[in-house]
Amino acid sequence: MSQYIVRRVVQLPVVLFGVSVLVFMVLHLVPGNPAQVIAGPDAPPETVAAIEHELGLDRPLPEQYARYLGRVLQGDLGQSLRSRRPVLSDVMDALPNTVQLALAAVIITPLLAIPLGVAAAANRGRALDTGLMVVSMLGITAPVFAVALGGMWVFGYQLRLFPISGYGGPLWTLDGLRSVALPALTLAVGAVATLARLTRSAMLEVLNQDYVRTARAKGLREQAVLLRHALANALLPVVTVIGLQIGVLLGGAFVTETVFAWPGLGRLAVFAIQGRDFPLVQGTVLVTAVGFVLVNLAVDLLYAYVDPRIHYR
Amino acid sequence: MNVAAQAEPLSPPQPAAARQALPPRRQVLRRFAHHRAGLVGLAVIVALIVLAALAESIAPYDWRAQDVLGRFSGPSGKHLLGTDELGRDIWSRILYGGRYSLTIGLGGVALSFGVGTLIGLVAGFYGRWVDTLLMRIIDVLLAFPGILLAIALVGALGPGLLSVIVAIGVTEIPGFARLNRSMVLSLREREFVLAARVVGASDRRVLGRHVLLNLVSPLLVFASLRVSTAILVGATLSFLGLGIQPPIPEWGAMVSTARQYIATAPHTFVYPTLAIFCAVIAFNLLGDALRDTLDPTLQH
């Protein structure tokens, strides 16, 4: 098992290196001369040449990458073409907001999913079970933007329960909680649906076991059987999946943040790409990918520590 | 009594034996024919393809035709699903937009299927440093959460159908690569592969003939499920203004424009969303049905 940990940690710099290369290449994938794109189609050739020199685009590619990597490691992610501010400060302003949103979604997901899954398993075959399974199927297949807009319409416009956009404040304030509610719920929908189904099947498997039959035979109330004996054992695969869902949540954040005007990293990335602000694009993509890799590694290592049965080739 | 008659064992007619005599391909088809959800999915997919292909002939209006005086009207005899913010017929636009969603879904998966399968086969079969190198590249692709890679690629390549297909294709490569690699790894040690090698079959022959045929079933299942993801990602990219742009009636782009009018004219948002839903669920049902029929020993 420690071999697994060592291997994962050793792979980390390789993967991060690959990520940085890919992000660097983004600017060079753009059809045409990047400097021309930045300068605009009407700019005179001297302007284009000046931008080329300023961005170092006239040097050979590997040298450009080396300079890029050197700057990144020193914390210089370039300057946003539109806001003229350092990319790093734009990113650092946005990052805590995304973290709060993700945290809210990660907390909500098991709180909603596990009771729903248990309820479905306990009422197997009956209306509640079938209904929950259909709804969860919708939750898994629904596009995030549809859920976001639908939630916005129902809870924001019709019921006027929650604010439909913007950041109300940090999570520990009431305004903050109200403003994070809709985005976090939207983010969580897919994960809740998946986790609820998983909880249901895990519970069903456990409920077939002998020790459950024993508990029932002893005359325990059904509630005690469910909660005390079955649930704890069913939770193990469920906990494993929660960690995997973190990645899914981060992926869905782009659309959710854009729709709800949540000032996080996802929305920043989308704005940057829409505005062809290449330094900002590179910066946000790099930070997001690196964060994703680190979070996944932390989750994997945690699971390897908790469940020593895990081993890979 | 001749020798041949004595040699045959006497047994009563066996209906079960006659059923077992059906070739495996027919068995699979029969199982599929009984899978109701799968048939529904397949029917919807066929309907989508037909409707999209014949869009220009069967649409009541040109998808560009505006009727500004009649904008935002709800479903009526004149307009099956109502009109949008420029008075264009929503039903005609959905029909035409289906072409884009289907092309993106099938095209993107075709790309990732081809490249991912090649990578996975080579990595799994040759092993050692080839495997390590290819899998590291796959890890780098997997380092980007969800649609980030697709967003970045479309951002770099610019809007348009081809960039969307390439972006989605590249994003889906790791899934196919890993699936193929793990299947090849387990098949590599199976008897029939070892037997072929003993007889002296070349690498290419072993790969092509013996290994490939066994991969087809799980690959088909995986591919059909990925098509629904590809359609979703394509719609999301258009929704964000990065993929297919308005006025082209790609369903995600339609939802994006409808966003501003959601409080006053929700039908402009509802119908394109339902179209997306139908396509996604149809491919999911097909994928589930394929999984149940092609390998009923799988527990899921």
Interface residues (C-beta under 8 A of the other chain):
Chain A: Q11 V14 V15 L16 G18 V19 V21 L22 V23 V26 L27 L29 V30 P31 M137 L138 T141 A142 P143 V144 F145 A146 L149 G150 M152 W153 Y157 G247 V248 L250 G251 G252 F254 V255 T258 V259 A269 V270 A272 I273 Q274 R276 V281 V285 T288 A289 F292 V293
Chain B: R136 I137 D139 V140 A143 F144 P145 G146 I147 L148 I151 A152 L153 V154 G155 A156 L157 G158 S228 L232 A235 T236 F239 L240 G241 L242 G252 V255 S256 R259 I262 A263 P266 F269 T273 I276 F277 V280 I281 N284
